[in-house]
Amino acid sequence: MSEGTVVAHHMRPLAERRRFAEHSLVQLTLVRFREFWREPEAVFWVFIFPILLAAGLGIAFRNRPADIVKIAAVGPQLANALRTEKSLSVELLDRAAGEQALRTGRIILLAVPASGGSVTYHYDDTNPEARNARLLVDRTVQHTAGARDPVPSTDDLVREPGSRYIDFLVPGLLGMNLMGSGIWGLGFAIVDARRKKLLKRLIASPMPRSQYLLSFLLSRLTFLYLEVASLVGFGFLVFGVPVRGSVWELAVLCLISSLSFSALGLLIASRVRTIEGASGLMNFVMLPMWIFSGVFFSADRFPTVLQPFVRALPLTAVIDALRAQMLQGVGLSHLGGQLAVITGWLIVCFFAALKLFRWR
Amino acid sequence: MPTLPSQPAVCVHGLRKAYADVVAVDSLDLEVRAGECFGLLGPNGAGKTTTIEICEGLLAPDAGTVELLGLRWETDAAELRQRLGVQLQETQLSEKLTVEETLRLFRSFYRRGPAVTEVIRMVQLEEKRGARVGGLSGGQKQRLAMACALVGDPDLLFLDEPTTGLDPQARRQLWDLIERFKTEGRTIILTTHYMDEAERLSDRVAVMDHGKIIALGTPRELIASIGVEHMVGFAVDGGAEMLNLAWLEKLDGVRVARCENGGYELQVSELHRSVAALFEETARRGIVVTELRTHSATLEDVFVSLTGRHLRDE
């Protein structure tokens, strides 16, 4: 090999790299990156906030101790007998004080010794917790009196990752984050550029207009994977939140979801000229989804009448699909309903936005 | 691509644009020669920006034709965008980008043109090359906007109110820049409501009012057309007592006399004779002149004599 070919090999990629960097699409996309990274608030809301929220809620709901049942007993002998059961918190009260505590809900059961060694339980049988307390108290009373179980039994406690609140929460937060960054990320940047007459200045230049929108898409894709990786990675490492489905399918699901929300953001931003107008419209669009789409609790809890509306929201479909994919390992081929809703929104919003969009 | 010397750079015919309640541009005809700096002078709302934005392809006219460099927007938009440089009124470039990044972006849209460092040098922003746009002064921002218009090495450069809102020093700096672009042989179209700007920069000026061109020519021709060369302003002691305009107009060399802001203004053709006559006559009548200003007639005076209003009247 001569020296000349070595030089040629070095030269060509350099020139090509330079030409690549000077391409308008690359420059437009770089602008998107720079504008994002140089806005510390945006970085906080997109990357830090969801993690703080997951951490806070995860800690709040993670180690919930087994419920301690608050009861009272009349007479020290009975009280001491009941105190041998660890999940009971037993107070020693006289009869009148015990009945008062029961009425105000401070305790849920009052045990009173009756004549002939028997015990009477005062409680509200329509309260499941009180019925449960009755069983527990009675078993303790019988055992202390010498009763033995005819069939021996042991407990094997199952607290499996995938069924805790934090497992439910992480896909919800992920969906909410995809929505927020898609709608805000695209909407605000476009409205701001229109307000500053920057859009008008750009179309007075030979900039290919489709590349302007494409640059948003490319930057969104890049940040999308950072967002998803940070939140899912945090959930996995700190709380052991599982990803049971294929990681690739999760990536595809996030991609379609993000595109769908971006199209919604584009539609919102297609005409608005002021930041105030844009935030109002965005909140109007996002508020129903924050409430109904089941970020923090299951959307199934809403009445049947509302279900068709709740199910038609893009965020509901996204969160349902994410939960099924991550927690139960359901493949995309079994999530056709949700995917149809998400792509439906994508297509309708995108073409409506193209039709309505104003550069000025 | 140089334009043929015989071909006008801009040829506008019968241009009309109406908004809901006003006719912004009314049957406007305009021809700008290749290589000249052409000024559109007029008060706010005269239709300057509408005219220039139609020329820039940003607005569609209701009627009329626009031909730039022998090309039309309907058929040659892509080619025109490559050959036009545009500086809009009140564009805010992205504050988080640096000067160099902004220019690199705009440069990437054009097929040909100078290197980014070269453009930065042209507008004298070398020291601010790595600075964020948000931290630039008004004059620097305006020079950057000018640089964005120059990155494609345009044959035709549109500058819409380039110095509005700038302090006097920044304005002069920008004028120096524009004067240098003129020597490079490009055609420049400039709108302004500053008469000194139009007078200093333009080879020819069109005076616009209410969507129409009311006067057209070189600044010198326009000033000569009102038949006066100087303006004399003065005030008298006890200004409340009105002098008779009729006897002022009879003074030697005075064409027109007007009351203005509690004082008087005379349009005169020969300054030395009129001022002498003014003092002689006031002394004879026992009137004390408390203030005297004179200046050569300007485009402002042309506008006043054509419309009876000042350019800056809001």
Boltz contact constraints between the chains, C-beta under 6 A:
constraints:
  - contact:
      token1: [A, 22]
      token2: [B, 108]
      max_distance: 6.0
  - contact:
      token1: [A, 24]
      token2: [B, 108]
      max_distance: 6.0
  - contact:
      token1: [A, 24]
      token2: [B, 109]
      max_distance: 6.0
  - contact:
      token1: [A, 27]
      token2: [B, 105]
      max_distance: 6.0
  - contact:
      token1: [A, 27]
      token2: [B, 108]
      max_distance: 6.0
  - contact:
      token1: [A, 31]
      token2: [B, 105]
      max_distance: 6.0
  - contact:
      token1: [A, 35]
      token2: [B, 96]
      max_distance: 6.0
  - contact:
      token1: [A, 38]
      token2: [B, 96]
      max_distance: 6.0
  - contact:
      token1: [A, 196]
      token2: [B, 92]
      max_distance: 6.0
  - contact:
      token1: [A, 197]
      token2: [B, 91]
      max_distance: 6.0
  - contact:
      token1: [A, 201]
      token2: [B, 88]
      max_distance: 6.0
  - contact:
      token1: [A, 201]
      token2: [B, 91]
      max_distance: 6.0
  - contact:
      token1: [A, 204]
      token2: [B, 56]
      max_distance: 6.0
  - contact:
      token1: [A, 204]
      token2: [B, 58]
      max_distance: 6.0
  - contact:
      token1: [A, 204]
      token2: [B, 86]
      max_distance: 6.0
  - contact:
      token1: [A, 205]
      token2: [B, 109]
      max_distance: 6.0
  - contact:
      token1: [A, 206]
      token2: [B, 81]
      max_distance: 6.0
  - contact:
      token1: [A, 206]
      token2: [B, 82]
      max_distance: 6.0
  - contact:
      token1: [A, 206]
      token2: [B, 109]
      max_distance: 6.0
  - contact:
      token1: [A, 207]
      token2: [B, 109]
      max_distance: 6.0
